[in-house]
């Protein structure tokens, strides 16, 4: 029997709080789950620092990746099956791409990427194409199969329909993380009727479309996503933890560049600090490693690194005020000067953090990023872009919302044993008296 069609003797199931069960019958999928590169995802949280705000948010990228696989499996095995627009020879390609789409995420994901200018999607492709257990499994399907999976994840595949199942404005990735993140954070914002959306999804040559009768379920999904971003993903307390996390990493890199003698040498970071990150070194990093260093760096002689690590590990986070950089830049300059006067480096202790989200958009000629629109399949078989039919979606389409906050250590500013007058002036500027 060909490996690409080989089934397990007995179906394996994972009990899942979101999808009830995740079903695996394909030998290739089961073997991929068992690889060390995929098992590494158990040690990377799906929501980074959000567990410091919502204590239940301890779920991992491993959970999420299985969930995305299960949604795609249901779409192609239950909804698309036997429809003339669906080519079932793409089944295993779709399942593997869904399972592996987040394989290259590093510890604390996006924060870590921003500090060291890394790209998790590129690392995902490097893992799939490199000397890895994942590559060995995929190569058993066909010699070119790893390349085909990497192209789907990199959105360069000619199989546009397969790409749209994993990466579009209504894909399995977003559907799983909204439901899963809502469940583990304990909020209701991210809940929507996924069962209905799957029932009305139809395959087309370039992307999956939604039957007109399912438009209201899609409206609900888009509004759920909007609420999750502003109520959970951009929560100011989580952002405070991210600010401290990124400043710790910046400080450690700066100290390394200044030939600082660490008490606890950041061995796992050396190649990243030198911008020479190998795949082997990258795969050794997970959140247990990062937290080990943060724990140990609480004993460092460098005061800034020591303080920031203590703050992160003990959840003594920065406070914040609303901030408008267009109008308050002069105040920021004045604050920066005052922070320096009291011995606080504004580079690490006075931080502007911005969040921005575009709930829904469609491709607009001349703009940088093409956003594949959600299309409705009308009763007359015509294809219509969603915002042309939905007043709700039209009202938010193309409207980017941006929020700025200014973070600082309020506990230090309220301690008047030193620099009392200067601190009073800072508190007046920040309006925290």
MITI-327890 format. One line per 10 residues: number of its first residue (from 1); for each residue x, y, z of C-alpha. Coordinates in pm, 1 decimal. Layout:
BEGIN
NUM) X Y Z  ...
This chain:
BEGIN
1) 0.0 0.0 0.0  126.7 348.3 -87.0  224.9 552.5 218.5  9.5 845.1 97.2  -306.2 635.1 131.9  -201.8 411.7 421.7  -447.9 403.9 711.7  -394.6 307.6 1073.1  -536.4 -26.7 1181.2  -754.8 159.5 1426.4
11) -857.9 525.2 1432.8  -675.0 735.6 1690.6  -863.1 1011.8 1871.6  -755.5 1308.1 2083.8  -1012.6 1431.4 2335.0  -1047.3 1802.4 2272.5  -1244.8 2065.7 2468.8  -1330.2 2262.2 2153.1  -1403.8 1999.3 1887.6  -1486.9 1713.0 2128.2
21) -1267.8 1467.8 1934.6  -984.8 1500.9 1684.6  -978.0 1200.0 1452.7  -666.8 1053.0 1290.0  -679.4 762.8 1042.8  -394.3 855.5 806.2  -57.5 697.0 885.7  129.0 1005.7 763.7  -62.8 1239.6 997.7  -4.6 1010.5 1296.0
31) 366.7 990.3 1215.7  392.2 1371.5 1182.5  231.4 1421.0 1523.3  498.1 1194.7 1672.6  794.9 1390.2 1535.7  1012.1 1585.2 1779.6  955.7 1908.4 1585.2  578.8 1880.5 1624.6  600.9 1769.8 1989.8  803.4 2087.9 2056.2
41) 480.6 2284.1 2006.1  355.7 2148.5 2341.1  615.3 2376.8 2500.4  500.5 2697.2 2326.4  186.3 2872.5 2447.8  -70.7 2972.9 2190.6  -126.8 3313.1 2353.4  220.3 3412.7 2473.3  196.9 3638.8 2778.8  -185.2 3635.6 2793.8
51) -176.2 3380.1 3079.0  -64.4 3667.4 3301.4  -403.0 3832.3 3237.3  -637.5 3536.8 3179.8  -503.6 3261.7 3401.9  -663.0 2983.6 3196.9  -474.4 3073.6 2879.7  -213.6 2802.0 2921.2  -299.4 2613.0 2600.6  -29.5 2540.8 2345.7
61) 35.8 2562.9 1975.2  17.8 2182.9 1979.9  -351.0 2201.0 2080.9  -423.2 2464.2 1817.9  -242.6 2279.6 1536.3  -445.8 1965.7 1601.7  -761.1 2179.1 1600.3  -681.5 2335.4 1261.7  -611.5 1988.1 1122.2  -948.9 1863.5 1250.8
71) -1142.8 2153.6 1096.1  -977.7 2098.1 757.3  -1038.2 1723.2 786.2  -1407.8 1785.1 845.2  -1429.2 2028.7 554.3  -1272.0 1797.1 297.6  -1402.8 1461.6 428.6  -1757.5 1573.9 509.4  -1844.8 1895.3 322.8  -1631.7 1889.7 5.4
81) -1639.9 1514.4 -50.1  -1771.9 1410.9 -393.8  -1820.4 1772.9 -507.9  -1689.8 1817.0 -861.0  -1489.6 2129.7 -772.2  -1287.6 1941.0 -510.6  -991.5 1727.5 -619.9  -953.9 1459.9 -353.0  -592.1 1400.8 -456.6  -519.0 1720.7 -259.8
91) -658.4 1570.8 59.6  -331.4 1469.7 227.9  -162.7 1793.1 115.8  -441.3 1990.7 285.9  -425.7 1787.5 607.8  -45.8 1807.9 636.6  -37.7 2183.0 569.3  -312.4 2237.9 829.2  -131.0 2030.2 1090.3  209.2 2191.2 1029.7
101) 110.5 2552.7 959.8  247.1 2681.6 1295.7  548.0 2451.3 1319.1  802.8 2734.7 1311.9  666.2 2944.2 1598.0  924.9 3038.6 1856.3  879.7 3097.7 2229.6  639.7 3382.3 2306.3  590.1 3387.2 1928.5  534.9 3737.1 1791.9
111) 720.4 3924.1 2068.6  1025.7 3704.2 2016.8  1006.5 3750.4 1639.4  992.7 4129.5 1661.7  1296.9 4158.3 1887.1  1522.3 3938.7 1674.9  1367.2 4008.7 1332.6  1268.8 3646.2 1275.6  987.8 3501.4 1062.4  802.8 3197.8 1197.3
121) 654.7 3118.2 855.0  1004.4 3098.2 706.3  1115.8 2872.9 990.6  807.1 2656.7 931.4  915.3 2607.1 571.5  1277.5 2550.3 678.1  1167.2 2274.1 918.0  955.4 2110.0 648.0  1236.5 2125.9 391.1  1534.6 2071.1 623.4
131) 1708.3 1775.5 784.9  1424.4 1698.7 1024.9  1195.2 1415.4 1128.1  904.2 1606.6 972.2  1083.0 1614.8 637.6  1153.9 1240.3 659.4  783.0 1164.7 708.5  668.1 1394.8 428.6  933.1 1259.5 190.1  784.6 911.2 231.7
141) 469.9 1040.7 58.7  666.7 1164.9 -243.3  1003.8 1324.5 -308.2  846.2 1662.1 -386.7  579.9 1644.3 -116.4  769.1 1850.0 147.5  810.4 2127.8 -110.5  438.8 2119.0 -195.2  340.5 2143.6 173.4  585.5 2431.4 227.4
151) 440.0 2615.4 -72.9  87.0 2592.3 69.2  203.5 2735.5 401.6  408.7 3003.0 222.1  102.3 3089.8 7.4  299.9 3033.5 -314.3  125.8 2708.6 -411.4  -73.6 2688.2 -731.5  -336.5 2498.9 -529.0  -520.3 2818.5 -429.9
161) -822.1 2638.3 -286.1  -599.4 2442.1 -47.2  -420.3 2763.8 56.8  -754.0 2935.0 129.2  -854.6 2658.4 373.9  -553.1 2745.4 592.5  -483.5 3109.4 511.6  -763.7 3349.4 424.1  -1008.8 3573.9 607.3  -1228.3 3277.4 696.7
171) -994.6 2981.9 734.2  -949.7 2685.7 965.9  -663.8 2861.4 1147.1  -876.8 3160.6 1252.1  -1182.4 2951.8 1330.2  -987.0 2729.0 1566.9  -792.2 2998.6 1747.1  -1100.8 3213.2 1807.6  -1298.4 2927.1 1960.4  -999.5 2780.7 2146.3
181) -876.5 3112.6 2284.3  -1228.3 3207.1 2395.1  -1262.4 2873.0 2573.9  -931.8 2892.8 2759.8  -957.0 3261.4 2850.6  -1313.3 3208.2 2972.2  -1465.8 3484.0 2757.3  -1768.3 3458.3 2532.8  -1657.0 3705.4 2263.1  -1487.0 3450.2 2036.7
191) -1779.2 3210.7 2010.2  -1957.7 3179.5 1676.5  -2150.6 2909.1 1489.5  -1868.5 2718.4 1323.0  -2095.8 2421.8 1250.7  -2316.1 2644.7 1038.6  -2020.4 2796.6 852.1  -1879.9 2453.3 768.4  -2219.7 2333.5 643.6  -2249.6 2623.1 397.7
201) -1887.2 2623.8 276.1  -1836.5 2522.3 -86.7  -1524.1 2457.8 -294.5  -1438.6 2675.2 -594.1  -1130.1 2675.1 -813.4  -940.8 2946.6 -622.8  -1097.4 2948.6 -276.4  -1370.9 2820.7 -50.2  -1690.2 3029.9 -69.9  -1992.9 3057.9 157.8
211) -2352.4 3001.1 48.9  -2564.3 3314.4 70.5  -2780.3 3151.8 337.6  -2477.5 3141.8 569.2  -2403.5 3514.6 551.6  -2527.6 3589.6 902.8  -2305.8 3319.9 1053.0  -2008.8 3482.9 879.1  -2109.4 3826.5 1012.1  -2111.8 3677.8 1361.0
221) -1767.5 3523.8 1301.5  -1617.0 3857.5 1189.6  -1760.9 4044.8 1487.4  -1635.2 3770.4 1720.4  -1287.6 3813.8 1578.6  -1310.6 4192.1 1623.5  -1412.8 4156.3 1988.5  -1142.8 3899.1 2063.8  -870.0 4126.5 1934.5  -971.0 4421.4 2149.0
231) -1086.7 4235.1 2457.3  -823.3 3957.5 2471.1  -534.8 3977.6 2222.6  -474.4 4350.4 2276.6  -558.0 4352.6 2648.3  -341.2 4626.2 2804.6  -217.8 4402.1 3087.8  -98.8 4136.7 2841.5  62.7 4412.7 2640.2  242.9 4531.6 2953.9
241) 386.5 4182.7 3000.6  491.2 4180.1 2634.6  661.8 4517.6 2678.2  868.2 4383.2 2968.1  939.9 4057.9 2784.7  1070.7 4239.3 2477.4  1276.4 4478.7 2689.9  1440.7 4185.2 2870.9  1542.6 4035.0 2538.1  1664.9 4371.8 2407.1
251) 1866.1 4426.9 2725.7  2023.6 4080.9 2713.5  2125.4 4133.0 2350.3  2264.6 4479.8 2429.5  2469.1 4343.5 2722.0  2605.2 4065.8 2501.0  2713.0 4324.5 2241.4  2884.5 4525.0 2519.0  3081.2 4212.3 2627.3  2903.2 4207.0 2962.4
261) 3004.0 3909.5 3174.9  2682.1 3724.2 3255.2  2664.1 3524.8 3577.0  2430.3 3294.1 3385.5  2552.7 3289.6 3027.7  2275.5 3297.6 2763.1  2416.1 2999.2 2573.7  2093.4 2931.2 2385.9  2082.4 3291.4 2258.5  2432.5 3329.9 2117.5
271) 2352.1 3255.0 1752.3  2038.0 3472.9 1770.4  2233.5 3763.0 1924.0  2483.3 3730.6 1638.7  2205.1 3716.3 1373.1  2327.6 3372.5 1271.0  2033.2 3162.8 1384.6  2061.1 2806.5 1259.1  1758.9 2579.5 1237.0  1917.9 2346.4 1492.0
281) 1962.5 2630.5 1743.7  1612.8 2765.4 1678.2  1450.0 2429.2 1746.5  1621.0 2412.0 2086.6  1427.6 2720.2 2198.9  1095.9 2691.6 2375.6  928.1 2879.2 2659.7  1075.1 2659.9 2931.9  1422.3 2766.5 2813.8  1328.5 3136.6 2804.4
291) 1171.7 3125.1 3150.6  1478.1 2944.3 3287.8  1698.1 3236.1 3182.5  1450.5 3492.5 3315.3  1450.7 3307.6 3647.2  1829.8 3300.9 3664.4  1879.1 3657.7 3540.3  1701.0 3784.0 3851.5  2045.3 3738.2 4010.5  2244.0 3933.6 3749.4
301) 2457.1 4232.9 3843.1  2303.8 4447.2 3569.2  2030.8 4636.8 3749.4  1798.8 4678.2 3450.9  1807.4 4313.2 3343.1  1765.5 4199.1 3703.9  1468.7 4429.7 3767.5  1287.4 4350.2 3442.3  1322.4 3974.6 3497.7  1189.6 4006.1 3851.9
311) 894.8 4203.6 3722.3  809.8 3944.5 3458.3  853.8 3639.0 3679.1  658.8 3790.7 3970.0  397.6 3970.5 3757.5  492.8 4315.7 3881.8  399.7 4473.8 3550.7  412.9 4828.8 3420.1  103.4 5048.2 3445.4  -24.0 5250.2 3152.0
321) -204.5 5562.0 3039.3  -374.1 5635.8 2709.6  -135.9 5810.1 2473.4  -167.9 5996.9 2143.1  176.5 6012.0 1977.7  57.8 6270.3 1724.6  -44.6 6518.0 1995.0  164.6 6428.5 2299.3  514.8 6386.4 2155.7  637.6 6694.2 2344.7
331) 516.3 6547.0 2672.9  696.0 6221.4 2587.0  1022.3 6412.0 2534.9  975.9 6588.7 2867.5  900.2 6260.3 3042.7  1202.0 6097.4 2886.6  1426.6 6370.4 3020.6  1268.5 6348.8 3367.0  1306.4 5969.5 3376.4  1676.8 6009.0 3302.7
341) 1706.3 6259.4 3588.4  1570.8 6010.8 3842.0  1793.1 5730.2 3713.9  1540.6 5538.4 3502.6  1651.0 5461.1 3147.6  1350.8 5564.7 2931.0  1455.9 5309.6 2671.1  1342.4 5038.5 2914.2  1104.2 5213.1 3152.4  900.5 5451.5 2934.8
351) 752.9 5258.1 2645.2  491.9 5346.3 2383.0  311.0 5035.3 2262.1  67.0 5036.3 1971.6  -193.1 4781.7 1864.3  -372.5 4782.5 1531.9  -630.0 4560.4 1367.0  -824.9 4554.2 1041.6  -1133.9 4337.7 1107.0  -1217.0 4279.1 739.8
361) -1103.5 4409.8 404.7  -1084.9 4310.3 42.0  -814.6 4361.9 -215.2  -769.6 4725.8 -307.9  -545.9 4793.2 -612.2  -221.2 4966.8 -523.3  -215.3 4859.4 -160.0  74.9 4656.6 -26.5  -95.5 4344.2 104.1  -354.6 4154.4 -90.3
371) -634.2 4037.7 136.4  -835.7 3756.0 -15.7  -1199.8 3858.8 33.7  -1477.9 3636.2 162.4  -1708.3 3548.7 -124.6  -2073.5 3451.5 -110.8  -2229.1 3199.7 -348.3  -2564.9 3348.9 -446.2  -2876.3 3151.0 -530.4  -2828.1 3225.6 -901.5
381) -2472.1 3080.2 -873.6  -2316.2 3427.8 -894.2  -2015.7 3503.5 -671.2  -2041.3 3825.3 -466.0  -1787.7 3980.8 -225.7  -1924.1 3974.4 131.1  -1931.4 4348.3 208.3  -2142.2 4409.5 -104.1  -2421.5 4206.0 53.9  -2373.7 4263.1 426.0
391) -2437.4 4607.9 572.0  -2269.3 4501.4 896.7  -1947.6 4397.7 723.6  -1958.4 4698.2 491.0  -1968.9 4930.8 793.3  -1632.4 4800.2 925.0  -1465.5 4702.5 597.4  -1128.7 4867.1 543.1  -1146.3 5051.5 876.4  -826.4 5004.1 1075.5
401) -844.9 5071.1 1447.5  -523.1 5167.4 1626.8  -462.9 5209.2 1998.4  -157.3 5357.5 2172.5  -59.7 5324.4 2536.1  233.0 5455.7 2738.7  380.8 5205.9 2987.5  589.0 5288.7 3295.9  679.3 5150.5 3646.4  423.1 5322.7 3867.5
411) 562.1 5160.0 4182.9  895.8 5340.8 4139.0  728.8 5672.3 4054.9  518.4 5658.3 4374.4  819.9 5594.4 4596.3  919.3 5944.6 4711.7  1217.3 5846.5 4925.9  1440.9 5969.0 4642.2  1388.7 6240.0 4375.1  1058.4 6342.3 4532.1
421) 1005.1 6664.8 4334.1  1104.2 6511.3 4000.9  870.7 6217.5 4059.1  584.0 6449.8 4150.6  637.8 6631.3 3819.9  635.0 6299.7 3631.3  314.9 6192.6 3804.4  152.7 6523.7 3708.1  255.8 6477.9 3344.7  117.0 6124.8 3346.6
431) -190.6 6235.7 3541.9  -151.2 5954.0 3793.9  -183.4 6155.8 4114.7
